[in-house]
Amino acid sequence: MSGDPTRSPRHIEIVNQYKKARVAPPGADSGLKLRPRDASVYLALEPYLRRRWPRTLISSTRLLSGRLSDPRVGRDIFVGVLAGLLMQ
């Protein structure tokens, strides 16, 4: 077979089917994007929080390092879920 395989009719058909199939509704990933404004706010607040309330950052650090069975991480997840349920 000569030529570019990405230009074959079968390849183009598969790509078009993939584009038509939506796994998630449009805009569902917008909540996962870190915007420059959000990053700026985090970078501005993080040193202040680390000085004033160092314990507030402990569970997020442990969670990001993969320590899911840590009691502090479990407590904070429980409190967060409970607060979310009470706000509904």
SVG drawing of the C-alpha trace seen along z (x, -y; Angstrom):
<svg xmlns="http://www.w3.org/2000/svg" viewBox="-30 -37 35 39">
<polyline fill="none" stroke="black" stroke-width="0.4" points="0.0,0.0 1.5,-3.3 0.8,-6.8 -0.2,-8.2 -2.2,-5.7 -3.9,-8.6 -5.5,-9.6 -7.2,-6.2 -11.0,-6.3 -11.2,-3.8 -9.0,-5.9 -11.0,-9.1 -14.2,-7.2 -12.9,-6.0 -11.7,-9.6 -15.1,-11.0 -16.9,-8.4 -14.6,-9.2 -15.4,-12.9 -19.1,-12.3 -19.1,-10.1 -19.2,-12.2 -18.1,-10.6 -19.2,-13.5 -21.6,-16.4 -20.0,-19.5 -18.4,-21.6 -18.1,-18.8 -14.3,-19.2 -14.4,-22.9 -14.4,-22.4 -11.2,-20.4 -9.2,-23.2 -6.9,-25.3 -7.3,-28.8 -4.5,-31.4 -6.6,-33.4 -7.2,-30.3 -3.5,-29.5 -2.6,-33.2 -5.0,-33.1 -3.6,-29.8 0.0,-31.1 -1.0,-34.3 -2.8,-32.5 -0.6,-29.4 2.4,-31.1 -0.1,-33.0 -2.0,-29.8 1.2,-27.8 2.4,-30.4 -1.0,-31.0 -2.6,-27.5 -0.1,-24.9 -2.4,-22.1 -4.8,-23.0 -2.3,-22.0 -1.3,-18.7 -4.1,-16.5 -3.9,-17.8 -0.2,-17.1 -0.8,-13.6 -3.6,-13.0 -1.5,-14.1 1.3,-11.8 -1.0,-8.8 -1.6,-8.3 -5.3,-7.6 -5.5,-5.6 -4.2,-8.4 -6.7,-9.3 -6.4,-13.1 -7.1,-12.6 -10.2,-10.5 -11.4,-13.0 -11.1,-15.9 -12.8,-14.0 -15.6,-13.0 -16.1,-16.6 -16.1,-17.9 -18.7,-15.4 -20.8,-16.1 -20.6,-19.8 -21.5,-19.3 -24.5,-17.3 -25.7,-19.8 -25.5,-22.6 -27.9,-21.0"/>
</svg>
